[in-house]
Amino acid sequence: MVENGNNHSLLPTPHSPLKNRRFFYMKVLVIGGGGREHTLVWKISQSPLVDKIYCAPGNGGIAQLAECVDIGATDIDRLVQFAEEKKIDLTVVAPDDPLVLGAVDAFEARGLKAFGPDKRAAVLEGSKVFSKNLMKKYGIPTAGYEVFENSQEAIDYLKNASYPTVVKAEGLALGKGVIIAQNYDQAVEAIQDIMQDKKFGDAGNRVVIEEFLSGQEVSVLAFTDGETVVPMVSAQDHKRAYDHDEGLNTGGMGTFSPSRIYTPALDAYCREHIFKPTVQAMKAEGRKFKGVLYFGLILTDDGVKVLEYNARFGDPEAQVVLPRLKNDLVEIMNAVIDERLADVDVEWEDNAAVCVVMASGGYPVQYEKGYPIEGIADAEAMEGVALFHAGTKLEGGSIVTAGGRVLGVTALGKHLDEAIQRAYEGVSKISFQDMHFRKDIGIK
């Protein structure tokens, strides 16, 4: 018997009746197969507009809510063909790779509706050089930087750099292409890994060497149709593998919302000096951005600055932000595509959410797969807890591990402390061989 991944304990009541609208049932395709995609499928499944959900390729948890299709997230031609065959009404392109490759362009070229930025706009995440140059040109606060295409020139520059310093692969590197070098030797090793050994492939054809900024980081995602910007509730991520922010960078070991340090005054500043200017800058460059824009912010002694942009929902930030959204997500997505986001009143629950990532031992380096996961049903039976599968698959009637990040245990509470306690109670119900999780999520 499969332990059901469809948990209703976090399902909100419907936001509002559909007034004066032609009612029809939609078929939705979600591209991707991680925790973010499970969260999106879970939220989309709550929409009264939706009759059928497909997910390509999906995972063991997503299979409880959607029909999983064995097509890779970057196999764009096959995805478009599938959408045509099934008469898909809306495709949600969730991961960074297909966005940067132009998946939305391919769907739109065939007259198919797709949510996410097109290729020209997704470059905001696909090229750190582009994003840094954009911020410099339009006066959006960020760290000082230099760009290098030649590894020896980069190494020569590092001889006179101040430390710590930040070395970034230009392109997509699964969240792992950023190295904080404490000294010259570490910085040189980073250059060699990225540019000479091609540890991240073509993502390392160029590097950005950036001023190190000290301060707490905050993530703010925003819906935008290229004109209107609607920020979501704030979140904070835990990137390092081990407690107290030690160990290697990962794709994210947990997150919480709201941030304890993101004040209303800070929000007002960011809207005026970062969020709106970024969307306006992209429009001015002929790259109108429509979709979800992720702002990675850092609060320094010199004010808030942008660390990075992402061109989609963050993972695992989506796992704490979307459960707090009152609205029908599908309605918001359609409004973004149709450029009528200004007509939507986006509302949020007055509560808190915490997500603890349960990972395979050895992540983010080497780890084993295929271990059975026990206790999923027990965790999901808890009030206010949902499990979002990241690296799982259905095998012989059981859910087994199939990735580095395996599960995201998300809990809601009246406040952060209650959500933290509830999330870790959920974690305590679950077990699999060599499992690893941080014990300090939400404590920042």
Secondary structure, 3 states (H helix, E strand, C coil): CCCCCCCCCCCCCCCCCCCCCCCCCEEEEEEECCHHHHHHHHHHCCCCCEEEEEEEECCCCHHHCCEECCCCCCCHHHHHHHHHHHCCCEEEECCHHHHHHCHHHHHHHCCCCEECCCHHHHHHHHCHHHHHHHHHHHCCCECCEEEECCHHHHHHHHCCCCCCEEEEECCCCCCCCEEEECCHHHHHHHHHHHHHCCCCHHHHCCEEEEECCCCEEEEEEEEECCCCEEECCCEEECCEEEHHHEEEECCCCEEEECCCCCCHHHHHHHHHHHHHHHHHHHHHCCCCCCEEEEEEEEEECCEEEEEEEECCCCCCCHHHHHHHECCCHHHHHHHHHCCCHHHCCCCECCCEEEEEEEEECCCCCCCCCCCECECHHHHHCCCCEEEEECCEEEECCEEEECCCEEEEEEEEECCHHHHHHHHHHHHHCCECCCEECCCCCCCC
